[in-house]
């Protein structure tokens, strides 16, 4: 069974498609899949040219094929993990399906928490868990509120580059790239540690 990561931003034109594209590139496709949506999606639109250029440089080679999609209750219910680029994206998903609040984080929040999880904690949930990704995500859910906060709420949000300079796209996309890399490393580590 694949573990599905849903990434969410506003227009579904920049940050969330990049995150989903990088997850799909970096994680094992037999075990993971990722899609992206927007809370106010410009449905059917493509990524802006600036965004495509920066995204391709960062490894999202099919950025030109992306078409914006709207956040729906069905998308939320099918996701094992929801990663918003801002706090209001996380909230929007939880409002559509209140039970999703537990598995909804911002991208930077999730990346921050996984940086505090030790192998011993992962090994502790090995028994009775067929899917290491599910077990690894459950640990992060339990650690929310235990791991020290970053501080200001804005530190949990990826800067919105839409309509701004290439420099802003690069700065924003580097935040996404680093967080996706940290999360991917965490899931890979969990798979190694949790294997019998």
N, C-alpha and C positions, 0 to 999 in steps of 0.2 A: 504494500500500500504506500503510495507516495504522500509525502508531507507537503501541504500546499501553503505557500506564503503569499499573502495579499498585501501589496504596497499601495498606499493611498496618498495622493496630494490633492491640489485644488482643481487644476484644469486637465490633469493627466497628460501633460505635454512635456514635462521636463524631469522632475525629481523622481516620481514614482516609476515611470517607465525605465529610467536608468537603473534604479534599484532592482526592479524585477529582471531586467536584462542581464545585469551583473550576477544576480543570484542564479539565473538559468545557465549562465556561462561557467560559473565557478563551482556550483554544486552538482553532485552526481544526479543526472537526469532520471536514473532508475529509482531514485529515492526522494527527489525533490522536484517541485514545479513552482513557478511563481508567475503571477499575473498582477497587473496594475490597474487602478481605477482613479477617478477624480470625484470629489464632492460636488464640484460645479464643472463637470467635464465638458469640453468643447468637442462633443461626440463626433467621431470620424476625422477630426483634424490630425495632422501630422506634427511631429516635433519641429520646432523652429530650426532653421538651418544652423544657427549658431550652436544650438543644443545638440544637433546631430553631429556636428564636427567634433565637439568636445567629447560627446558620448562614445564615438567611434575610437577616438584616441585612448579612451579609458577601457576599451574592450567590449563595448556593446556594439558589435559589428552590424547588427540588423536594425539600428535605430531608425533608418529611413522607412522601414516597414511598419512602424508603430502607428496605430490609430487610437485616438482617445476613446475611452469607455467610461460610463457613469458608474458610480458606487450604487449598488443595489443590495437589498436584503439577501438575495440569493448568493451574491458574491461573498458577503460576510459569513453566511451560514456554511459555505463550502470551505472556508479558510481554517487551517489549523493554527495559523499565526497571522495577526494583522499588524502591519508596521506603517504608521502614519508619518508623514514628514513633519507635521506640526501637531501640537496637542489637540487642536480642533478637528483634525482628520481622525485621530483616535476616538474622539468623542462622537463624531458623526457615525462611525461604524457601530459603536456601542448603542447609540440611540436607535439605530435600525433593528438591532437585535441585542437587547440588554444582557443576555448571557455571554455575549462576546467581550464584555468588559474585561474579563480575566485574561483573555488571550490577545488583547489590543494594547500596543505600546507605541511610542514613537520609535523611529529607527535608531536615533541616538540614545534613547533610554535603554533599549534592549542591548545595544552594543556596550553601553556603560556597565550594565549589570553582568553580562557574560564575562567581562574582564575581571570580575571579582569571584568567579566560580572556580573552585579547585577540582583537580581530578578525583580526589577522595569523595567529594560530594556527588560527582557523576557515577563513580563506582558503587555508591550506596543505593542507587536505584536500578542497578543492573537486573536484579531478579524480577521476573514477572513482566518484563517490558519487551515486547517483540520489536518495537520500533524505537531505536535510539533517539531519533529526532523528537518524537513525542515526549519521551522521558526527559530529554535535555530542555525542551520548552517548558515542561512542568516545573523543573528546578528554577528556571528564571521567574516563572509566575510566583513561586513561593518566596523567592529572594527579593521581589519588589517590596520596598518598605524596610528591608533589612540592610541592603547595600546603602552606604551613605549617598545622599543626593548630590547632584552636580552643583546645586546652588540655584541661581536664577532660572526660572522656567524657560527663558529664551535659549538656554544652553541645551535644551532637549529638542530644539527645532532646527531643521535644515533651512538655510536661507533660500528664499524664493527668488530665482534668477529671471523669471519670465519677463521679457521685454526690456531687459537690462543689458549691460555690456558683456562682451566675451569674458572679460576678467571676472565678472560676477558669476557667470556660468561655471567657469573653471573653479572658483572658490567653493561654490555650492556643490558642484559635482565631486570635488575632492572629499568633501564631508561624506557624501553618499558612498563613494568608493571605499573610503577607509572603514566606515561602519559595516558595509556589506562584507568586506574582507575579514573584519574581526568576528562577525557573526558566522561566516562560512568556516573560519578556523575553529570556532567553538563547536559547531555541529560535527566537524571532522574529528575533533578531539573526543567528543562524546561518543561517536561511533567506535573509535579505537578503544576507549576506556570501558565501554559497556559491552563489548563483545565477550562472549563466554570463553 
